Amino acid sequence: MLGLQSVGAAEGKGSAPQVQFNVDHRFARNGRLGFAAFVYNASQRDGSISYQARILRMGQPILATRWQTIKAASQDAARLLCNGDISLNSIPAGQYTLELTVTDDILKTSVSQQTKITLE
């Protein structure tokens, strides 16, 4: 799931910023790209699952989040949520790939998923 969080002020006092989900994966460069994914069949020990999102251009990394650890004990054991956001302000307009990599340190496995995005 991908969405763009507006950098403008939300309507009304104390309101959270608006998030617009975009099925065609076209995003304006003046916000933050939010992502969310679920990890299934992972180890259930805290600290064993970590993930990182990267933006690639022609296979080369342009921008990456820091590696984050999923706290399995505080989530549904059937599926673990990994989510975050990436600021798009420093990236020129164009076509990119968003890649999410998840690593299970106990099972010694890693998996990545990619999707194309366009920044306008």
N, CA, C and O atoms as a MOPAC input file, in Angstrom:
PM7 MOZYME 1SCF
protein

 N      0.85000 1    -1.14900 1     0.00000 1
 C      0.00000 1     0.00000 1     0.00000 1
 C      0.90800 1     1.22700 1     0.00000 1
 O      1.82200 1     1.33200 1     0.81800 1
 N      0.65200 1     2.14500 1    -0.91400 1
 C      1.44400 1     3.36300 1    -1.02800 1
 C      0.54000 1     4.57500 1    -0.92700 1
 O     -0.57500 1     4.56600 1    -1.44900 1
 N      1.01200 1     5.61800 1    -0.25900 1
 C      0.23800 1     6.84700 1    -0.15900 1
 C      1.16200 1     8.03800 1    -0.06900 1
 O      2.33800 1     7.89900 1     0.26700 1
 N      0.63100 1     9.21000 1    -0.36900 1
 C      1.39700 1    10.44700 1    -0.29700 1
 C      0.79400 1    11.30500 1     0.79500 1
 O     -0.39300 1    11.62900 1     0.76000 1
 N      1.61900 1    11.67200 1     1.76900 1
 C      1.15400 1    12.54800 1     2.83600 1
 C      1.46800 1    13.97700 1     2.45200 1
 O      2.61800 1    14.31500 1     2.17500 1
 N      0.45600 1    14.80800 1     2.43600 1
 C      0.62800 1    16.20600 1     2.06000 1
 C      1.47700 1    16.92700 1     3.09600 1
 O      1.36700 1    16.65400 1     4.29100 1
 N      2.32300 1    17.84600 1     2.64200 1
 C      3.13100 1    18.62500 1     3.57300 1
 C      2.39000 1    19.88100 1     4.02200 1
 O      2.86200 1    20.58000 1     4.91900 1
 N      1.25400 1    20.17800 1     3.42700 1
 C      0.46800 1    21.34100 1     3.81600 1
 C     -0.24600 1    21.10900 1     5.13100 1
 O     -0.34800 1    19.97600 1     5.60100 1
 N     -0.73600 1    22.17300 1     5.71600 1
 C     -1.46500 1    22.06100 1     6.97600 1
 C     -2.79500 1    21.35200 1     6.75200 1
 O     -3.45300 1    21.54800 1     5.73000 1
 N     -3.18000 1    20.53200 1     7.71700 1
 C     -4.46100 1    19.84100 1     7.65300 1
 C     -5.57400 1    20.82100 1     7.99000 1
 O     -5.34600 1    21.83900 1     8.64400 1
 N     -6.76900 1    20.50400 1     7.53900 1
 C     -7.91300 1    21.36200 1     7.83000 1
 C     -8.34700 1    21.16200 1     9.26900 1
 O     -8.41700 1    20.03300 1     9.75400 1
 N     -8.63500 1    22.25200 1     9.94400 1
 C     -9.11600 1    22.17500 1    11.31600 1
 C     -7.97200 1    22.09500 1    12.31100 1
 O     -6.90800 1    21.54100 1    12.03500 1
 N     -8.23000 1    22.66800 1    13.47800 1
 C     -7.20600 1    22.69300 1    14.51800 1
 C     -6.97100 1    21.29100 1    15.06400 1
 O     -7.92400 1    20.58900 1    15.40100 1
 N     -5.71500 1    20.88100 1    15.15400 1
 C     -5.36200 1    19.59000 1    15.71700 1
 C     -5.58000 1    18.41400 1    14.78800 1
 O     -5.45000 1    17.26700 1    15.21500 1
 N     -5.90800 1    18.66500 1    13.53100 1
 C     -6.13700 1    17.58200 1    12.57800 1
 C     -4.82000 1    17.01300 1    12.08300 1
 O     -3.83000 1    17.73100 1    11.94100 1
 N     -4.82200 1    15.71900 1    11.82500 1
 C     -3.63700 1    15.06200 1    11.26900 1
 C     -3.53800 1    15.38900 1     9.78200 1
 O     -4.55300 1    15.67300 1     9.14600 1
 N     -2.32700 1    15.35500 1     9.21700 1
 C     -2.18400 1    15.58600 1     7.77400 1
 C     -2.97200 1    14.55000 1     6.98300 1
 O     -3.15000 1    13.41700 1     7.43200 1
 N     -3.43700 1    14.94200 1     5.81600 1
 C     -4.19600 1    14.04500 1     4.95400 1
 C     -3.26100 1    13.10000 1     4.22100 1
 O     -2.18300 1    13.50600 1     3.78600 1
 N     -3.66600 1    11.82900 1     4.07900 1
 C     -2.92100 1    10.85100 1     3.30300 1
 C     -3.77800 1    10.44400 1     2.12600 1
 O     -4.92900 1    10.04300 1     2.29800 1
 N     -3.22400 1    10.54500 1     0.93100 1
 C     -3.94900 1    10.18100 1    -0.28600 1
 C     -3.31300 1     8.92800 1    -0.86900 1
 O     -2.13500 1     8.92800 1    -1.22500 1
 N     -4.11200 1     7.84400 1    -0.96500 1
 C     -3.59800 1     6.61600 1    -1.55400 1
 C     -3.73500 1     6.70300 1    -3.05900 1
 O     -4.73400 1     7.20600 1    -3.57400 1
 N     -2.72900 1     6.21200 1    -3.76200 1
 C     -2.63500 1     6.41500 1    -5.19100 1
 C     -2.38600 1     5.07700 1    -5.87700 1
 O     -1.29100 1     4.52200 1    -5.78000 1
 N     -3.40100 1     4.55700 1    -6.57300 1
 C     -3.27100 1     3.23900 1    -7.19800 1
 C     -2.41500 1     3.25200 1    -8.45300 1
 O     -1.89900 1     2.20500 1    -8.84500 1
 N     -2.24800 1     4.39800 1    -9.09300 1
 C     -1.40900 1     4.42700 1   -10.30100 1
 C      0.05800 1     4.75100 1    -9.98200 1
 O      0.88500 1     4.83900 1   -10.88900 1
 N      0.37600 1     4.92600 1    -8.69600 1
 C      1.74100 1     5.13000 1    -8.21600 1
 C      2.41300 1     6.36700 1    -8.80100 1
 O      3.61600 1     6.36200 1    -9.06500 1
 N      1.63300 1     7.42400 1    -9.00000 1
 C      2.15600 1     8.71300 1    -9.44800 1
 C      2.05600 1     9.67500 1    -8.26300 1
 O      0.98600 1     9.84300 1    -7.67700 1
 N      3.17700 1    10.30100 1    -7.91900 1
 C      3.22400 1    11.12100 1    -6.72100 1
 C      3.88100 1    12.45900 1    -6.98400 1
 O      4.79100 1    12.56700 1    -7.80600 1
 N      3.41000 1    13.48500 1    -6.27500 1
 C      4.03700 1    14.80400 1    -6.32900 1
 C      5.31000 1    14.76400 1    -5.49000 1
 O      5.41200 1    13.97500 1    -4.55100 1
 N      6.26700 1    15.60100 1    -5.82300 1
 C      7.55800 1    15.60000 1    -5.14500 1
 C      7.57500 1    16.43000 1    -3.87200 1
 O      8.63200 1    16.54900 1    -3.25100 1
 N      6.47200 1    17.00200 1    -3.46000 1
 C      6.49000 1    17.90200 1    -2.30000 1
 C      5.92700 1    17.25200 1    -1.03900 1
 O      5.37000 1    17.94800 1    -0.19000 1
 N      6.06000 1    15.95800 1    -0.90100 1
 C      5.50400 1    15.30600 1     0.27400 1
 C      6.34200 1    14.12800 1     0.72000 1
 O      7.52700 1    14.01700 1     0.40500 1
 N      5.69200 1    13.25800 1     1.45800 1
 C      6.32400 1    12.05700 1     1.97400 1
 C      5.56600 1    10.85300 1     1.44200 1
 O      4.34100 1    10.79100 1     1.54600 1
 N      6.28200 1     9.90800 1     0.87900 1
 C      5.69600 1     8.68000 1     0.36200 1
 C      5.58700 1     7.68900 1     1.51500 1
 O      6.60000 1     7.24600 1     2.05600 1
 N      4.36900 1     7.34600 1     1.88400 1
 C      4.14800 1     6.36800 1     2.94000 1
 C      3.97900 1     4.97900 1     2.34900 1
 O      3.38400 1     4.82300 1     1.28200 1
 N      4.49900 1     3.96800 1     3.03700 1
 C      4.35400 1     2.58800 1     2.57400 1
 C      3.96200 1     1.70700 1     3.75200 1
 O      4.28600 1     2.00100 1     4.90200 1
 N      3.26100 1     0.62800 1     3.44400 1
 C      2.88500 1    -0.36000 1     4.45300 1
 C      2.81300 1    -1.72300 1     3.78600 1
 O      2.32900 1    -1.84900 1     2.66100 1
 N      3.29400 1    -2.73700 1     4.48300 1
 C      3.26300 1    -4.10600 1     3.97700 1
 C      3.15300 1    -5.05000 1     5.17300 1
 O      3.51800 1    -4.69600 1     6.29400 1
 N      2.65000 1    -6.24400 1     4.91900 1
 C      2.56800 1    -7.26200 1     5.95700 1
 C      3.54800 1    -8.38300 1     5.66100 1
 O      3.73900 1    -8.76800 1     4.50700 1
 N      4.16900 1    -8.90500 1     6.71600 1
 C      5.08600 1   -10.03100 1     6.61800 1
 C      4.35900 1   -11.24200 1     7.20500 1
 O      3.90900 1   -11.21000 1     8.35100 1
 N      4.24800 1   -12.30600 1     6.41100 1
 C      3.57300 1   -13.52000 1     6.83800 1
 C      4.58900 1   -14.62800 1     7.09000 1
 O      5.65100 1   -14.65600 1     6.46900 1
 N      4.26200 1   -15.54100 1     8.00600 1
 C      5.08600 1   -16.72900 1     8.29700 1
 C      6.49000 1   -16.38300 1     8.75400 1
 O      7.44900 1   -17.06700 1     8.39800 1
 N      6.61500 1   -15.33800 1     9.53000 1
 C      7.92800 1   -14.93500 1    10.01900 1
 C      8.17100 1   -15.50400 1    11.41600 1
 O      7.23700 1   -15.95600 1    12.07800 1
 N      9.41400 1   -15.48200 1    11.85500 1
 C      9.74600 1   -15.86700 1    13.23100 1
 C      9.01200 1   -14.93200 1    14.18100 1
 O      8.78300 1   -13.76800 1    13.85300 1
 N      8.64800 1   -15.42300 1    15.33300 1
 C      7.87600 1   -14.60800 1    16.26300 1
 C      8.71100 1   -14.05500 1    17.41500 1
 O      8.15200 1   -13.56100 1    18.39400 1
 N     10.00500 1   -14.12600 1    17.31900 1
 C     10.86900 1   -13.60300 1    18.36900 1
 C     11.17500 1   -12.13800 1    18.08700 1
 O     11.58800 1   -11.79300 1    16.97900 1
 N     10.97500 1   -11.27100 1    19.08000 1
 C     11.26000 1    -9.84400 1    18.90700 1
 C     12.70300 1    -9.61600 1    18.47800 1
 O     13.62400 1   -10.27000 1    18.96700 1
 N     12.87800 1    -8.69200 1    17.57000 1
 C     14.20100 1    -8.32200 1    17.11800 1
 C     14.74900 1    -9.17900 1    15.99600 1
 O     15.84900 1    -8.92200 1    15.50600 1
 N     14.00200 1   -10.20000 1    15.57500 1
 C     14.52700 1   -11.08500 1    14.53800 1
 C     14.15400 1   -10.64100 1    13.12800 1
 O     14.78000 1   -11.07400 1    12.16100 1
 N     13.14000 1    -9.78100 1    12.99700 1
 C     12.68000 1    -9.32100 1    11.68500 1
 C     13.02900 1    -7.84300 1    11.52100 1
 O     12.70000 1    -7.02100 1    12.37700 1
 N     13.69400 1    -7.51400 1    10.42300 1
 C     14.01700 1    -6.11900 1    10.13500 1
 C     13.69900 1    -5.82200 1     8.67900 1
 O     13.60600 1    -6.73100 1     7.85300 1
 N     13.53400 1    -4.53300 1     8.37100 1
 C     13.19300 1    -4.13400 1     7.00100 1
 C     13.79500 1    -2.78400 1     6.65200 1
 O     14.13000 1    -1.96900 1     7.51200 1
 N     13.91700 1    -2.58700 1     5.32500 1
 C     14.43200 1    -1.33300 1     4.78700 1
 C     13.73800 1    -1.04900 1     3.46300 1
 O     13.52100 1    -1.96000 1     2.66300 1
 N     13.39100 1     0.20600 1     3.23200 1
 C     12.83000 1     0.63800 1     1.94200 1
 C     13.89900 1     1.45400 1     1.21900 1
 O     14.63000 1     2.23500 1     1.82800 1
 N     13.96800 1     1.25100 1    -0.09200 1
 C     14.91200 1     2.01200 1    -0.91800 1
 C     14.20000 1     2.49900 1    -2.17100 1
 O     13.28000 1     1.85100 1    -2.67000 1
 N     14.63400 1     3.63800 1    -2.66500 1
 C     14.18600 1     4.12000 1    -3.96200 1
 C     15.34800 1     3.92900 1    -4.92400 1
 O     16.46300 1     4.38700 1    -4.67500 1
 N     15.06800 1     3.24300 1    -6.02700 1
 C     16.08900 1     2.91000 1    -7.02100 1
 C     15.78700 1     3.61900 1    -8.32700 1
 O     14.62900 1     3.84400 1    -8.67800 1
 N     16.83900 1     3.96400 1    -9.03500 1
 C     16.70700 1     4.48000 1   -10.40500 1
 C     17.65000 1     3.66800 1   -11.27600 1
 O     18.86500 1     3.67500 1   -11.07600 1
 N     17.07400 1     2.96800 1   -12.24100 1
 C     17.83300 1     2.08400 1   -13.12600 1
 C     18.65600 1     1.08000 1   -12.31000 1
 O     19.80300 1     0.78400 1   -12.64600 1
 N     18.05500 1     0.56100 1   -11.23400 1
 C     18.68300 1    -0.45500 1   -10.41400 1
 C     19.65500 1     0.04400 1    -9.36700 1
 O     20.14600 1    -0.73400 1    -8.54900 1
 N     19.94000 1     1.34600 1    -9.38500 1
 C     20.89900 1     1.91800 1    -8.43600 1
 C     20.16300 1     2.64800 1    -7.31500 1
 O     19.22800 1     3.40000 1    -7.59100 1
 N     20.56400 1     2.44400 1    -6.04600 1
 C     19.89200 1     3.12500 1    -4.93200 1
 C     20.11200 1     4.63300 1    -4.97200 1
 O     21.23400 1     5.11400 1    -5.13000 1
 N     19.00800 1     5.36600 1    -4.82400 1
 C     19.03000 1     6.82600 1    -4.77100 1
 C     18.85300 1     7.28900 1    -3.32600 1
 O     19.46500 1     8.26500 1    -2.89200 1
 N     18.00500 1     6.57200 1    -2.59400 1
 C     17.63100 1     6.95200 1    -1.23800 1
 C     17.21800 1     5.69500 1    -0.49200 1
 O     16.63500 1     4.79100 1    -1.09000 1
 N     17.50800 1     5.61700 1     0.80300 1
 C     17.13600 1     4.44400 1     1.59700 1
 C     16.75300 1     4.87000 1     3.00800 1
 O     17.30400 1     5.82500 1     3.55600 1
 N     15.80000 1     4.14700 1     3.58500 1
 C     15.48100 1     4.34000 1     4.99600 1
 C     16.51600 1     3.56900 1     5.80900 1
 O     17.23900 1     2.73200 1     5.26800 1
 N     16.58500 1     3.84800 1     7.08200 1
 C     17.45100 1     3.04000 1     7.94600 1
 C     16.76500 1     1.69400 1     8.17400 1
 O     15.54400 1     1.59800 1     8.05500 1
 N     17.53300 1     0.65700 1     8.49800 1
 C     16.95400 1    -0.64600 1     8.82900 1
 C     16.16100 1    -0.48900 1    10.11500 1
 O     16.62900 1     0.12500 1    11.07400 1
 N     14.95400 1    -1.05100 1    10.13000 1
 C     14.08600 1    -0.98000 1    11.29800 1
 C     13.71500 1    -2.39600 1    11.73800 1
 O     13.58100 1    -3.29600 1    10.90900 1
 N     13.55200 1    -2.58400 1    13.03700 1
 C     13.18800 1    -3.87700 1    13.58900 1
 C     11.70000 1    -3.89300 1    13.90100 1
 O     11.16100 1    -2.92800 1    14.44200 1
 N     11.03900 1    -4.99200 1    13.55800 1
 C      9.62100 1    -5.15600 1    13.86400 1
 C      9.49600 1    -5.74500 1    15.25900 1
 O     10.16600 1    -6.72600 1    15.58300 1
 N      8.65100 1    -5.15800 1    16.08100 1
 C      8.37400 1    -5.67400 1    17.41800 1
 C      7.24000 1    -6.68700 1    17.31300 1
 O      6.06700 1    -6.31500 1    17.36300 1
 N      7.58200 1    -7.95700 1    17.16900 1
 C      6.60400 1    -9.01800 1    16.92500 1
 C      5.65600 1    -9.21600 1    18.09800 1
 O      4.48800 1    -9.53600 1    17.87800 1
 N      6.11000 1    -9.04000 1    19.33200 1
 C      5.27300 1    -9.30300 1    20.50800 1
 C      4.07200 1    -8.36900 1    20.58500 1
 O      3.05900 1    -8.72100 1    21.18900 1
 N      4.16700 1    -7.19500 1    19.99100 1
 C      3.07000 1    -6.22300 1    20.07100 1
 C      2.11900 1    -6.30100 1    18.87600 1
 O      1.24600 1    -5.44600 1    18.73000 1
 N      2.27900 1    -7.32000 1    18.01600 1
 C      1.45600 1    -7.42000 1    16.81400 1
 C      0.77500 1    -8.77700 1    16.71100 1
 O      1.07900 1    -9.70900 1    17.45600 1
 N     -0.15100 1    -8.86000 1    15.77100 1
 C     -0.82300 1   -10.11000 1    15.44500 1
 C      0.22300 1   -11.10500 1    14.94400 1
 O      0.98200 1   -10.79700 1    14.02500 1
 N      0.26600 1   -12.29700 1    15.54400 1
 C      1.28900 1   -13.28400 1    15.19200 1
 C      1.16400 1   -13.77900 1    13.75600 1
 O      2.15200 1   -14.24100 1    13.18500 1
 N     -0.02300 1   -13.69600 1    13.15600 1
 C     -0.22500 1   -14.19100 1    11.79200 1
 C      0.38500 1   -13.26800 1    10.74000 1
 O      0.76000 1   -13.71700 1     9.65700 1
 N      0.48200 1   -11.99900 1    11.05400 1
 C      1.04200 1   -11.04300 1    10.09200 1
 C      1.67500 1    -9.88500 1    10.85000 1
 O      1.10100 1    -9.35600 1    11.80200 1
 N      2.84800 1    -9.50800 1    10.41700 1
 C      3.59400 1    -8.42700 1    11.04700 1
 C      3.61400 1    -7.22700 1    10.11100 1
 O      3.91800 1    -7.36000 1     8.92600 1
 N      3.29100 1    -6.06600 1    10.64100 1
 C      3.24500 1    -4.83900 1     9.84700 1
 C      4.61900 1    -4.18900 1     9.79700 1
 O      5.27700 1    -4.01300 1    10.82200 1
 N      5.04000 1    -3.83400 1     8.58500 1
 C      6.21400 1    -2.97200 1     8.43700 1
 C      5.75100 1    -1.75900 1     7.63200 1
 O      5.12700 1    -1.89600 1     6.58000 1
 N      6.06700 1    -0.58200 1     8.14300 1
 C      5.62000 1     0.63600 1     7.48400 1
 C      6.59700 1     1.76800 1     7.74400 1
 O      7.45500 1     1.67600 1     8.62300 1
 N      6.45900 1     2.82000 1     6.98200 1
 C      7.30300 1     3.98800 1     7.14200 1
 C      7.00200 1     5.00000 1     6.06700 1
 O      6.00600 1     4.88500 1     5.35300 1
 N      7.85900 1     5.98600 1     5.95100 1
 C      7.68800 1     6.98200 1     4.89600 1
 C      9.03900 1     7.51400 1     4.45700 1
 O     10.03500 1     7.42600 1     5.17500 1
 N      9.03800 1     8.06600 1     3.26000 1
 C     10.25900 1     8.59100 1     2.64100 1
 C      9.95000 1     9.98500 1     2.09900 1
 O      8.96900 1    10.17300 1     1.38000 1
 N     10.78600 1    10.95500 1     2.44400 1
 C     10.63100 1    12.30000 1     1.90000 1
 C     11.03300 1    12.29700 1     0.43400 1
 O     12.08100 1    11.76400 1     0.07100 1
 N     10.20100 1    12.89300 1    -0.40100 1
 C     10.45700 1    12.92700 1    -1.84400 1
 C     11.09800 1    14.22900 1    -2.31200 1
 O     11.41700 1    14.36500 1    -3.49300 1
 N     11.29100 1    15.17600 1    -1.41900 1
 C     11.76400 1    16.51500 1    -1.79300 1
 C     13.11200 1    16.53700 1    -2.49400 1
 O     13.34200 1    17.40200 1    -3.33900 1
 N     14.00700 1    15.61500 1    -2.17100 1
 C     15.36100 1    15.65900 1    -2.73100 1
 C     15.51800 1    14.85100 1    -4.01600 1
 O     16.62000 1    14.75700 1    -4.55700 1
 N     14.43000 1    14.26900 1    -4.50600 1
 C     14.52200 1    13.38600 1    -5.67200 1
 C     13.93400 1    14.09500 1    -6.89000 1
 O     12.81400 1    14.60000 1    -6.82300 1
 N     14.67300 1    14.14000 1    -8.00700 1
 C     14.14300 1    14.76800 1    -9.22200 1
 C     12.94700 1    13.99400 1    -9.77900 1
 O     12.78900 1    12.80200 1    -9.51400 1
 N     12.12200 1    14.67400 1   -10.53900 1
 C     10.98900 1    14.01200 1   -11.19800 1
 C     11.50300 1    12.89700 1   -12.09900 1
 O     12.60200 1    12.98500 1   -12.64700 1
 N     10.70500 1    11.85700 1   -12.24500 1
 C     11.09300 1    10.74900 1   -13.11200 1
 C     10.50200 1     9.43900 1   -12.63400 1
 O      9.68900 1     9.40800 1   -11.71000 1
 N     10.92100 1     8.35500 1   -13.27500 1
 C     10.43800 1     7.02500 1   -12.92900 1
 C     11.45900 1     6.31300 1   -12.05600 1
 O     12.66100 1     6.35000 1   -12.31900 1
 N     10.95100 1     5.66100 1   -11.00400 1
 C     11.79100 1     5.00100 1   -10.01700 1
 C     11.16700 1     3.66500 1    -9.63800 1
 O     10.06100 1     3.32400 1   -10.05900 1
 N     11.91400 1     2.92300 1    -8.83100 1
 C     11.41600 1     1.69100 1    -8.25100 1
 C     11.49700 1     1.82400 1    -6.73900 1
 O     12.53800 1     2.20300 1    -6.20000 1
 N     10.40100 1     1.51300 1    -6.05300 1
 C     10.40200 1     1.43700 1    -4.59700 1
 C     10.61200 1    -0.03400 1    -4.24500 1
 O      9.85500 1    -0.89800 1    -4.68800 1
 N     11.63500 1    -0.31100 1    -3.45300 1
 C     11.96300 1    -1.68400 1    -3.06000 1
 C     11.88100 1    -1.80100 1    -1.54200 1
 O     12.44200 1    -0.98000 1    -0.81600 1
 N     11.18100 1    -2.82300 1    -1.06900 1
 C     11.09800 1    -3.11300 1     0.35700 1
 C     11.74900 1    -4.47600 1     0.59200 1
 O     11.35300 1    -5.47100 1    -0.01500 1
 N     12.74300 1    -4.51600 1     1.46900 1
 C     13.45200 1    -5.75600 1     1.79400 1
 C     13.20200 1    -6.09600 1     3.25300 1
 O     13.34100 1    -5.24500 1     4.13200 1
 N     12.83000 1    -7.35300 1     3.50700 1
 C     12.58200 1    -7.84900 1     4.85800 1
 C     13.53700 1    -9.00700 1     5.11900 1
 O     13.69800 1    -9.89000 1     4.27600 1
 N     14.17400 1    -8.99900 1     6.29700 1
 C     15.13900 1   -10.03000 1     6.67200 1
 C     14.70300 1   -10.70200 1     7.96800 1
 O     14.32700 1   -10.03100 1     8.92900 1
 N     14.75800 1   -12.02800 1     7.98700 1
 C     14.48600 1   -12.82800 1     9.18100 1
 C     15.82400 1   -13.38700 1     9.65900 1
 O     16.37600 1   -14.29300 1     9.03500 1
 N     16.34600 1   -12.85100 1    10.76000 1
 C     17.67100 1   -13.24300 1    11.24300 1
 C     17.69700 1   -14.65400 1    11.82100 1
 O     18.75100 1   -15.29000 1    11.82500 1
 N     16.57300 1   -15.15600 1    12.30400 1
 C     16.52800 1   -16.51200 1    12.85600 1
 C     16.52700 1   -17.54500 1    11.74000 1
 O     17.29000 1   -18.51100 1    11.78000 1
 N     15.67400 1   -17.34300 1    10.74600 1
 C     15.59600 1   -18.29100 1     9.63100 1
 C     16.67500 1   -18.05300 1     8.58000 1
 O     16.83400 1   -18.85400 1     7.65800 1
 N     17.41800 1   -16.95300 1     8.71600 1
 C     18.48400 1   -16.59800 1     7.76900 1
 C     17.94800 1   -16.46700 1     6.34100 1
 O     18.53700 1   -16.97200 1     5.38500 1
 N     16.79900 1   -15.76400 1     6.22600 1
 C     16.19700 1   -15.54600 1     4.91600 1
 C     15.93700 1   -14.05900 1     4.71500 1
 O     15.86600 1   -13.28000 1     5.66600 1
 N     15.79900 1   -13.69700 1     3.45600 1
 C     15.51700 1   -12.32300 1     3.09200 1
 C     14.62800 1   -12.33600 1     1.85300 1
 O     14.77200 1   -13.20000 1     0.98800 1
 N     13.72200 1   -11.38700 1     1.77000 1
 C     12.84700 1   -11.27500 1     0.61100 1
 C     12.66700 1    -9.79800 1     0.27500 1
 O     12.64000 1    -8.94800 1     1.16400 1
 N     12.54600 1    -9.50300 1    -1.02000 1
 C     12.33100 1    -8.12500 1    -1.47700 1
 C     11.14400 1    -8.07900 1    -2.42100 1
 O     10.88800 1    -9.02300 1    -3.17000 1
 N     10.42800 1    -6.97200 1    -2.37400 1
 C      9.34000 1    -6.69600 1    -3.31500 1
 C      9.59500 1    -5.31600 1    -3.89400 1
 O     10.08200 1    -4.42000 1    -3.20400 1
 N      9.26200 1    -5.15600 1    -5.16700 1
 C      9.46300 1    -3.88000 1    -5.84600 1
 C      8.18300 1    -3.44300 1    -6.53400 1
 O      7.36000 1    -4.26400 1    -6.93900 1
 N      8.03300 1    -2.12800 1    -6.65600 1
 C      6.95000 1    -1.55100 1    -7.44000 1
 C      7.45800 1    -0.28500 1    -8.09900 1
 O      8.29200 1     0.42900 1    -7.54100 1
 N      6.95100 1    -0.01200 1    -9.28500 1
 C      7.33900 1     1.19700 1   -10.01500 1
 C      6.57300 1     2.39200 1    -9.47600 1
 O      5.39100 1     2.28700 1    -9.14800 1
 N      7.25400 1     3.52900 1    -9.38600 1
 C      6.61100 1     4.78000 1    -8.98700 1
 C      7.07800 1     5.87600 1    -9.93100 1
 O      8.16400 1     5.80500 1   -10.50700 1
 N      6.23600 1     6.89000 1   -10.07800 1
 C      6.58100 1     8.05600 1   -10.89100 1
 C      6.45200 1     9.30000 1   -10.03200 1
 O      5.41500 1     9.51700 1    -9.40400 1
 N      7.49100 1    10.11700 1   -10.00000 1
 C      7.45900 1    11.37900 1    -9.28900 1
 C      7.26700 1    12.49800 1   -10.29300 1
 O      7.96300 1    12.57000 1   -11.30600 1
 N      6.32200 1    13.36100 1   -10.00000 1
 C      5.99500 1    14.45500 1   -10.91500 1
 C      6.33200 1    15.79100 1   -10.31400 1
 O      6.12200 1    16.82500 1   -10.94900 1

